Amino acid sequence: MFLRLLFVLLSALNIAVGAWLLLGQPYAHNGSAADPGVRELRLLSEMPQPVVTAAAPSAASSVAESQTAPVPPPVPVAQVNAAASRSSAPVPQICLALGPFATPQDLRNARQTLDAQVMRMRSRQEQTTQSNGWWVYLPATSNHAQALELARQLGAHNIKDYFVVSGGDQPNTVSLGLFKDPTNARKRRDEVVAAGFPARMSERSENVPEYWLDLVASNSPRFEWRSRVRASGVNSHSTSCF
C-alpha cells in the first residue's frame, strides 16, 4: 500500500516538473516579453540595411554643383536706398494764380484750355476797388437854394458845364465834371479856383468782381499757359499750393 502511494506521488511530481519545464520558461514559447502596445527593442545588427538607389549619386552631385556654383555679389544697401528714393521722390510742382479775368466766360475758357496740362485747378472770385474817374465839384451848401445861387455865380464868371446835385449821397453840391484822366481833372479844378470858387477834386471808385484761376502743374518746360490763354490783361503770380 505504501509503495503504491509513493508511486502515485512520484508520477504526479514528474508530471508537475514536466509541465513547468514546458510552460513556465520564457524561451519555451513564442510570446512577447514586452507589454502590449510597447515597442520591442532590437539590436542594430538585427535592423534591416537601407537600400541604396541609383538616384543617390545624382542627388549628391546636384548638391555639390549647387555648392560650387558662383553666387552673384550682393547689391550695396546705398544703391538700393538711392533707387527707392528716386522712385518715391515727389514730382516738382509749380503753383500759380492766373488773372484777373474780365468775365466768368473768360475764366471758363481758360479752365477748358489748361485742363490737360495741370494737376489741379480751382476758380475764385474776389471784390476789388476800381477807379471810376476823377470828380471836380464845389462842396455842398446848407440847402438847395444856396446851391442854385452858387451855380448862377459860376455862370456869371463864364464857367460852363456844371449842374446842381439834388439827391444821392452828395446833395446840394455843384458838380463840375467827371474825368478819366487826372491831369484834365486838375486843370478843371485850377480853372474854377482861379475864378474864386473853392473847387475840389476826388477820385471816384467802385467795387467790381475779379475772377482768378489757381492751378497746380508740374514744374517742367512743357508747361506754358501764355500761349494757350487768349484773354487780355491776364498775368500770373506764385501762390500757395492746395
Phi and psi restraints in degrees (value plus and minus 20) as a CYANA .aco file:
   2 PHE   PHI     -87.1   -47.1
   2 PHE   PSI     -60.5   -20.5
   3 LEU   PHI     -85.4   -45.4
   3 LEU   PSI     -59.0   -19.0
   4 ARG   PHI     -84.2   -44.2
   4 ARG   PSI     -62.8   -22.8
   5 LEU   PHI     -84.9   -44.9
   5 LEU   PSI     -59.4   -19.4
   6 LEU   PHI     -84.7   -44.7
   6 LEU   PSI     -58.5   -18.5
   7 PHE   PHI     -83.5   -43.5
   7 PHE   PSI     -61.2   -21.2
   8 VAL   PHI     -85.1   -45.1
   8 VAL   PSI     -62.4   -22.4
   9 LEU   PHI     -84.0   -44.0
   9 LEU   PSI     -63.7   -23.7
  10 LEU   PHI     -82.8   -42.8
  10 LEU   PSI     -60.2   -20.2
  11 SER   PHI     -83.3   -43.3
  11 SER   PSI     -62.8   -22.8
  12 ALA   PHI     -85.0   -45.0
  12 ALA   PSI     -57.4   -17.4
  13 LEU   PHI     -86.0   -46.0
  13 LEU   PSI     -61.9   -21.9
  14 ASN   PHI     -80.9   -40.9
  14 ASN   PSI     -62.1   -22.1
  15 ILE   PHI     -83.7   -43.7
  15 ILE   PSI     -61.1   -21.1
  16 ALA   PHI     -85.9   -45.9
  16 ALA   PSI     -62.9   -22.9
  17 VAL   PHI     -84.3   -44.3
  17 VAL   PSI     -61.6   -21.6
  18 GLY   PHI     -83.7   -43.7
  18 GLY   PSI     -60.8   -20.8
  19 ALA   PHI     -85.7   -45.7
  19 ALA   PSI     -56.1   -16.1
  20 TRP   PHI     -88.9   -48.9
  20 TRP   PSI     -60.4   -20.4
  21 LEU   PHI     -84.6   -44.6
  21 LEU   PSI     -53.4   -13.4
  22 LEU   PHI    -102.7   -62.7
  22 LEU   PSI     -60.4   -20.4
  23 LEU   PHI    -128.9   -88.9
  23 LEU   PSI     -41.8    -1.8
  24 GLY   PHI    -107.8   -67.8
  24 GLY   PSI     -39.1     0.9
  25 GLN   PHI    -102.1   -62.1
  25 GLN   PSI     119.4   159.4
  26 PRO   PHI     -87.4   -47.4
  26 PRO   PSI     -44.5    -4.5
  27 TYR   PHI    -114.3   -74.3
  27 TYR   PSI     -15.5    24.5
  28 ALA   PHI    -107.4   -67.4
  28 ALA   PSI     -28.5    11.5
  29 HIS   PHI    -161.2  -121.2
  29 HIS   PSI     154.5   194.5
  30 ASN   PHI    -113.5   -73.5
  30 ASN   PSI      -4.6    35.4
  31 GLY   PHI     -89.2   -49.2
  31 GLY   PSI     141.6   181.6
  32 SER   PHI    -109.1   -69.1
  32 SER   PSI     120.3   160.3
  33 ALA   PHI    -100.6   -60.6
  33 ALA   PSI     -34.8     5.2
  34 ALA   PHI    -113.5   -73.5
  34 ALA   PSI     139.5   179.5
  35 ASP   PHI     -89.7   -49.7
  35 ASP   PSI     138.0   178.0
  36 PRO   PHI     -81.7   -41.7
  36 PRO   PSI     115.5   155.5
  37 GLY   PHI      69.4   109.4
  37 GLY   PSI     -29.3    10.7
  38 VAL   PHI    -115.9   -75.9
  38 VAL   PSI     111.1   151.1
  39 ARG   PHI     -88.4   -48.4
  39 ARG   PSI     118.3   158.3
  40 GLU   PHI     -97.3   -57.3
  40 GLU   PSI     116.4   156.4
  41 LEU   PHI     -99.8   -59.8
  41 LEU   PSI     117.6   157.6
  42 ARG   PHI    -155.1  -115.1
  42 ARG   PSI     130.6   170.6
  43 LEU   PHI     -96.1   -56.1
  43 LEU   PSI     134.1   174.1
  44 LEU   PHI     -81.0   -41.0
  44 LEU   PSI     -52.8   -12.8
  45 SER   PHI     -88.3   -48.3
  45 SER   PSI     -41.9    -1.9
  46 GLU   PHI    -107.7   -67.7
  46 GLU   PSI     -30.5     9.5
  47 MET   PHI     -94.6   -54.6
  47 MET   PSI     125.0   165.0
  48 PRO   PHI     -91.1   -51.1
  48 PRO   PSI     120.8   160.8
  49 GLN   PHI     -97.3   -57.3
  49 GLN   PSI     117.8   157.8
  50 PRO   PHI     -87.3   -47.3
  50 PRO   PSI     124.9   164.9
  51 VAL   PHI    -110.5   -70.5
  51 VAL   PSI     103.6   143.6
  52 VAL   PHI    -106.7   -66.7
  52 VAL   PSI     102.6   142.6
  53 THR   PHI    -116.3   -76.3
  53 THR   PSI     153.7   193.7
  54 ALA   PHI     -96.0   -56.0
  54 ALA   PSI     -36.9     3.1
  55 ALA   PHI     -98.6   -58.6
  55 ALA   PSI     -35.9     4.1
  56 ALA   PHI     -80.9   -40.9
  56 ALA   PSI     -67.0   -27.0
  57 PRO   PHI     -80.0   -40.0
  57 PRO   PSI     -59.4   -19.4
  58 SER   PHI     -85.8   -45.8
  58 SER   PSI     -57.8   -17.8
  59 ALA   PHI     -84.9   -44.9
  59 ALA   PSI     -62.5   -22.5
  60 ALA   PHI     -84.3   -44.3
  60 ALA   PSI     -60.3   -20.3
  61 SER   PHI     -86.3   -46.3
  61 SER   PSI     -57.0   -17.0
  62 SER   PHI     -85.4   -45.4
  62 SER   PSI     -56.6   -16.6
  63 VAL   PHI     -85.2   -45.2
  63 VAL   PSI     -61.5   -21.5
  64 ALA   PHI     -84.7   -44.7
  64 ALA   PSI     -61.8   -21.8
  65 GLU   PHI     -83.6   -43.6
  65 GLU   PSI     -60.2   -20.2
  66 SER   PHI     -86.4   -46.4
  66 SER   PSI     -49.8    -9.8
  67 GLN   PHI     -95.1   -55.1
  67 GLN   PSI     -50.0   -10.0
  68 THR   PHI    -113.7   -73.7
  68 THR   PSI     -28.7    11.3
  69 ALA   PHI     -87.2   -47.2
  69 ALA   PSI     124.0   164.0
  70 PRO   PHI     -88.4   -48.4
  70 PRO   PSI     116.2   156.2
  71 VAL   PHI    -120.1   -80.1
  71 VAL   PSI     108.4   148.4
  72 PRO   PHI     -82.8   -42.8
  72 PRO   PSI     124.4   164.4
  73 PRO   PHI     -87.1   -47.1
  73 PRO   PSI     125.8   165.8
  74 PRO   PHI     -89.4   -49.4
  74 PRO   PSI     126.8   166.8
  75 VAL   PHI     -95.6   -55.6
  75 VAL   PSI     111.2   151.2
  76 PRO   PHI     -78.1   -38.1
  76 PRO   PSI     124.3   164.3
  77 VAL   PHI     -83.4   -43.4
  77 VAL   PSI     -54.2   -14.2
  78 ALA   PHI     -82.9   -42.9
  78 ALA   PSI     -59.4   -19.4
  79 GLN   PHI     -87.1   -47.1
  79 GLN   PSI     -59.1   -19.1
  80 VAL   PHI     -83.3   -43.3
  80 VAL   PSI     -64.9   -24.9
  81 ASN   PHI     -85.2   -45.2
  81 ASN   PSI     -58.1   -18.1
  82 ALA   PHI     -85.6   -45.6
  82 ALA   PSI     -61.9   -21.9
  83 ALA   PHI     -84.7   -44.7
  83 ALA   PSI     -59.9   -19.9
  84 ALA   PHI     -85.3   -45.3
  84 ALA   PSI     -59.9   -19.9
  85 SER   PHI     -87.9   -47.9
  85 SER   PSI     -55.4   -15.4
  86 ARG   PHI     -87.1   -47.1
  86 ARG   PSI     -59.1   -19.1
  87 SER   PHI     -90.4   -50.4
  87 SER   PSI     -49.9    -9.9
  88 SER   PHI    -119.7   -79.7
  88 SER   PSI     -15.3    24.7
  89 ALA   PHI     -89.1   -49.1
  89 ALA   PSI     115.3   155.3
  90 PRO   PHI     -88.5   -48.5
  90 PRO   PSI     130.5   170.5
  91 VAL   PHI     -95.1   -55.1
  91 VAL   PSI     109.8   149.8
  92 PRO   PHI     -78.3   -38.3
  92 PRO   PSI     115.0   155.0
  93 GLN   PHI    -141.3  -101.3
  93 GLN   PSI     136.6   176.6
  94 ILE   PHI    -149.0  -109.0
  94 ILE   PSI     114.2   154.2
  95 CYS   PHI    -138.6   -98.6
  95 CYS   PSI     101.0   141.0
  96 LEU   PHI    -149.3  -109.3
  96 LEU   PSI     134.8   174.8
  97 ALA   PHI    -135.7   -95.7
  97 ALA   PSI     100.7   140.7
  98 LEU   PHI    -124.6   -84.6
  98 LEU   PSI     113.9   153.9
  99 GLY   PHI     136.9   176.9
  99 GLY   PSI    -190.9  -150.9
 100 PRO   PHI    -100.9   -60.9
 100 PRO   PSI     126.1   166.1
 101 PHE   PHI    -110.1   -70.1
 101 PHE   PSI     122.1   162.1
 102 ALA   PHI     -91.7   -51.7
 102 ALA   PSI     -56.1   -16.1
 103 THR   PHI    -154.0  -114.0
 103 THR   PSI     139.1   179.1
 104 PRO   PHI     -81.1   -41.1
 104 PRO   PSI     -49.5    -9.5
 105 GLN   PHI     -87.2   -47.2
 105 GLN   PSI     -59.7   -19.7
 106 ASP   PHI     -81.0   -41.0
 106 ASP   PSI     -58.0   -18.0
 107 LEU   PHI     -86.2   -46.2
 107 LEU   PSI     -63.2   -23.2
 108 ARG   PHI     -84.7   -44.7
 108 ARG   PSI     -58.7   -18.7
 109 ASN   PHI     -82.6   -42.6
 109 ASN   PSI     -60.1   -20.1
 110 ALA   PHI     -86.0   -46.0
 110 ALA   PSI     -59.1   -19.1
 111 ARG   PHI     -81.3   -41.3
 111 ARG   PSI     -65.9   -25.9
 112 GLN   PHI     -84.2   -44.2
 112 GLN   PSI     -56.3   -16.3
 113 THR   PHI     -90.8   -50.8
 113 THR   PSI     -58.3   -18.3
 114 LEU   PHI    -116.4   -76.4
 114 LEU   PSI     -17.8    22.2
 115 ASP   PHI     -79.3   -39.3
 115 ASP   PSI     -59.4   -19.4
 116 ALA   PHI     -99.3   -59.3
 116 ALA   PSI     -30.9     9.1
 117 GLN   PHI    -121.4   -81.4
 117 GLN   PSI     -35.4     4.6
 118 VAL   PHI    -135.4   -95.4
 118 VAL   PSI     143.5   183.5
 119 MET   PHI    -106.5   -66.5
 119 MET   PSI     -64.3   -24.3
 120 ARG   PHI    -164.0  -124.0
 120 ARG   PSI     132.0   172.0
 121 MET   PHI    -164.1  -124.1
 121 MET   PSI     134.7   174.7
 122 ARG   PHI    -172.1  -132.1
 122 ARG   PSI     124.8   164.8
 123 SER   PHI    -123.5   -83.5
 123 SER   PSI     129.9   169.9
 124 ARG   PHI    -170.5  -130.5
 124 ARG   PSI     134.8   174.8
 125 GLN   PHI    -141.8  -101.8
 125 GLN   PSI     115.7   155.7
 126 GLU   PHI    -148.0  -108.0
 126 GLU   PSI     133.6   173.6
 127 GLN   PHI    -118.5   -78.5
 127 GLN   PSI     112.2   152.2
 128 THR   PHI    -152.3  -112.3
 128 THR   PSI     135.4   175.4
 129 THR   PHI    -111.7   -71.7
 129 THR   PSI     106.1   146.1
 130 GLN   PHI    -140.9  -100.9
 130 GLN   PSI     116.1   156.1
 131 SER   PHI     -87.1   -47.1
 131 SER   PSI     113.7   153.7
 132 ASN   PHI    -132.0   -92.0
 132 ASN   PSI      -6.2    33.8
 133 GLY   PHI      97.7   137.7
 133 GLY   PSI    -198.4  -158.4
 134 TRP   PHI    -138.7   -98.7
 134 TRP   PSI     110.6   150.6
 135 TRP   PHI    -128.6   -88.6
 135 TRP   PSI     110.8   150.8
 136 VAL   PHI    -130.2   -90.2
 136 VAL   PSI     111.8   151.8
 137 TYR   PHI    -178.1  -138.1
 137 TYR   PSI     146.3   186.3
 138 LEU   PHI    -121.7   -81.7
 138 LEU   PSI     116.4   156.4
 139 PRO   PHI     -76.1   -36.1
 139 PRO   PSI     136.8   176.8
 140 ALA   PHI     -86.3   -46.3
 140 ALA   PSI     122.3   162.3
 141 THR   PHI    -111.8   -71.8
 141 THR   PSI     157.8   197.8
 142 SER   PHI     -88.2   -48.2
 142 SER   PSI     -53.5   -13.5
 143 ASN   PHI    -167.6  -127.6
 143 ASN   PSI     154.8   194.8
 144 HIS   PHI     -90.1   -50.1
 144 HIS   PSI     -51.9   -11.9
 145 ALA   PHI     -85.3   -45.3
 145 ALA   PSI     -60.1   -20.1
 146 GLN   PHI     -85.8   -45.8
 146 GLN   PSI     -55.3   -15.3
 147 ALA   PHI     -85.9   -45.9
 147 ALA   PSI     -59.2   -19.2
 148 LEU   PHI     -86.4   -46.4
 148 LEU   PSI     -57.7   -17.7
 149 GLU   PHI     -85.3   -45.3
 149 GLU   PSI     -58.3   -18.3
 150 LEU   PHI     -84.5   -44.5
 150 LEU   PSI     -57.0   -17.0
 151 ALA   PHI     -86.5   -46.5
 151 ALA   PSI     -57.0   -17.0
 152 ARG   PHI     -86.3   -46.3
 152 ARG   PSI     -54.9   -14.9
 153 GLN   PHI     -85.9   -45.9
 153 GLN   PSI     -55.8   -15.8
 154 LEU   PHI     -82.5   -42.5
 154 LEU   PSI     -62.9   -22.9
 155 GLY   PHI     -83.6   -43.6
 155 GLY   PSI     -54.7   -14.7
 156 ALA   PHI     -86.8   -46.8
 156 ALA   PSI     -46.5    -6.5
 157 HIS   PHI    -114.3   -74.3
 157 HIS   PSI      -1.9    38.1
 158 ASN   PHI      42.1    82.1
 158 ASN   PSI      11.7    51.7
 159 ILE   PHI    -119.7   -79.7
 159 ILE   PSI     101.1   141.1
 160 LYS   PHI    -130.9   -90.9
 160 LYS   PSI    -197.1  -157.1
 161 ASP   PHI      37.4    77.4
 161 ASP   PSI      46.4    86.4
 162 TYR   PHI    -164.0  -124.0
 162 TYR   PSI     144.7   184.7
 163 PHE   PHI    -177.6  -137.6
 163 PHE   PSI     135.4   175.4
 164 VAL   PHI    -112.1   -72.1
 164 VAL   PSI     106.5   146.5
 165 VAL   PHI    -104.2   -64.2
 165 VAL   PSI     103.3   143.3
 166 SER   PHI    -127.0   -87.0
 166 SER   PSI     -28.4    11.6
 167 GLY   PHI    -166.5  -126.5
 167 GLY   PSI    -186.9  -146.9
 168 GLY   PHI      58.9    98.9
 168 GLY   PSI    -176.8  -136.8
 169 ASP   PHI    -109.3   -69.3
 169 ASP   PSI     -23.2    16.8
 170 GLN   PHI    -150.8  -110.8
 170 GLN   PSI      42.0    82.0
 171 PRO   PHI     -91.4   -51.4
 171 PRO   PSI     132.3   172.3
 172 ASN   PHI      45.0    85.0
 172 ASN   PSI       2.0    42.0
 173 THR   PHI    -117.9   -77.9
 173 THR   PSI     139.0   179.0
 174 VAL   PHI    -131.0   -91.0
 174 VAL   PSI      92.3   132.3
 175 SER   PHI    -102.3   -62.3
 175 SER   PSI     112.9   152.9
 176 LEU   PHI    -130.0   -90.0
 176 LEU   PSI     -16.5    23.5
 177 GLY   PHI     113.5   153.5
 177 GLY   PSI     133.4   173.4
 178 LEU   PHI    -138.2   -98.2
 178 LEU   PSI     105.1   145.1
 179 PHE   PHI    -142.9  -102.9
 179 PHE   PSI     119.4   159.4
 180 LYS   PHI     -96.4   -56.4
 180 LYS   PSI     -56.6   -16.6
 181 ASP   PHI    -113.7   -73.7
 181 ASP   PSI     102.4   142.4
 182 PRO   PHI     -83.2   -43.2
 182 PRO   PSI     -44.4    -4.4
 183 THR   PHI     -85.2   -45.2
 183 THR   PSI     -64.2   -24.2
 184 ASN   PHI     -85.8   -45.8
 184 ASN   PSI     -55.7   -15.7
 185 ALA   PHI     -85.3   -45.3
 185 ALA   PSI     -61.9   -21.9
 186 ARG   PHI     -86.0   -46.0
 186 ARG   PSI     -57.0   -17.0
 187 LYS   PHI     -83.5   -43.5
 187 LYS   PSI     -62.3   -22.3
 188 ARG   PHI     -85.0   -45.0
 188 ARG   PSI     -62.9   -22.9
 189 ARG   PHI     -82.1   -42.1
 189 ARG   PSI     -66.5   -26.5
 190 ASP   PHI     -82.9   -42.9
 190 ASP   PSI     -54.9   -14.9
 191 GLU   PHI     -83.2   -43.2
 191 GLU   PSI     -64.7   -24.7
 192 VAL   PHI     -91.2   -51.2
 192 VAL   PSI     -58.4   -18.4
 193 VAL   PHI     -83.1   -43.1
 193 VAL   PSI     -59.4   -19.4
 194 ALA   PHI     -83.5   -43.5
 194 ALA   PSI     -45.2    -5.2
 195 ALA   PHI    -103.8   -63.8
 195 ALA   PSI     -20.7    19.3
 196 GLY   PHI      78.7   118.7
 196 GLY   PSI      -2.4    37.6
 197 PHE   PHI    -133.7   -93.7
 197 PHE   PSI     123.5   163.5
 198 PRO   PHI    -100.7   -60.7
 198 PRO   PSI      45.7    85.7
 199 ALA   PHI     -90.7   -50.7
 199 ALA   PSI     126.7   166.7
 200 ARG   PHI    -149.4  -109.4
 200 ARG   PSI     145.1   185.1
 201 MET   PHI    -156.5  -116.5
 201 MET   PSI     113.8   153.8
 202 SER   PHI    -166.7  -126.7
 202 SER   PSI     132.1   172.1
 203 GLU   PHI    -105.3   -65.3
 203 GLU   PSI     112.2   152.2
 204 ARG   PHI    -116.7   -76.7
 204 ARG   PSI     114.7   154.7
 205 SER   PHI    -157.5  -117.5
 205 SER   PSI     143.8   183.8
 206 GLU   PHI    -167.6  -127.6
 206 GLU   PSI     135.6   175.6
 207 ASN   PHI    -106.4   -66.4
 207 ASN   PSI     105.0   145.0
 208 VAL   PHI    -148.2  -108.2
 208 VAL   PSI     130.4   170.4
 209 PRO   PHI     -99.2   -59.2
 209 PRO   PSI     126.1   166.1
 210 GLU   PHI    -141.8  -101.8
 210 GLU   PSI     123.7   163.7
 211 TYR   PHI    -136.4   -96.4
 211 TYR   PSI     108.7   148.7
 212 TRP   PHI    -146.2  -106.2
 212 TRP   PSI     133.9   173.9
 213 LEU   PHI    -145.7  -105.7
 213 LEU   PSI      93.5   133.5
 214 ASP   PHI    -114.2   -74.2
 214 ASP   PSI     116.8   156.8
 215 LEU   PHI    -163.4  -123.4
 215 LEU   PSI     134.3   174.3
 216 VAL   PHI    -142.7  -102.7
 216 VAL   PSI     102.4   142.4
 217 ALA   PHI    -154.6  -114.6
 217 ALA   PSI     143.1   183.1
 218 SER   PHI     -91.1   -51.1
 218 SER   PSI     116.8   156.8
 219 ASN   PHI    -101.0   -61.0
 219 ASN   PSI      60.0   100.0
 220 SER   PHI    -155.7  -115.7
 220 SER   PSI     137.5   177.5
 221 PRO   PHI     -82.7   -42.7
 221 PRO   PSI     -38.3     1.7
 222 ARG   PHI     -90.8   -50.8
 222 ARG   PSI     -40.9    -0.9
 223 PHE   PHI    -104.8   -64.8
 223 PHE   PSI      95.8   135.8
 224 GLU   PHI    -165.7  -125.7
 224 GLU   PSI      84.4   124.4
 225 TRP   PHI    -103.8   -63.8
 225 TRP   PSI     -45.7    -5.7
 226 ARG   PHI     -83.8   -43.8
 226 ARG   PSI     -52.5   -12.5
 227 SER   PHI     -98.5   -58.5
 227 SER   PSI     -26.0    14.0
 228 ARG   PHI    -132.7   -92.7
 228 ARG   PSI     -55.4   -15.4
 229 VAL   PHI    -105.1   -65.1
 229 VAL   PSI     100.6   140.6
 230 ARG   PHI    -117.9   -77.9
 230 ARG   PSI     -25.8    14.2
 231 ALA   PHI     -87.1   -47.1
 231 ALA   PSI     119.2   159.2
 232 SER   PHI    -102.1   -62.1
 232 SER   PSI     132.1   172.1
 233 GLY   PHI      56.1    96.1
 233 GLY   PSI      -8.6    31.4
 234 VAL   PHI    -115.3   -75.3
 234 VAL   PSI     109.3   149.3
 235 ASN   PHI    -146.9  -106.9
 235 ASN   PSI    -196.2  -156.2
 236 SER   PHI    -161.0  -121.0
 236 SER   PSI     134.5   174.5
 237 HIS   PHI    -170.6  -130.6
 237 HIS   PSI     138.4   178.4
 238 SER   PHI     -88.0   -48.0
 238 SER   PSI     126.4   166.4
 239 THR   PHI    -162.8  -122.8
 239 THR   PSI     151.5   191.5
 240 SER   PHI     -92.3   -52.3
 240 SER   PSI     122.9   162.9
 241 CYS   PHI     -95.3   -55.3
 241 CYS   PSI     136.3   176.3
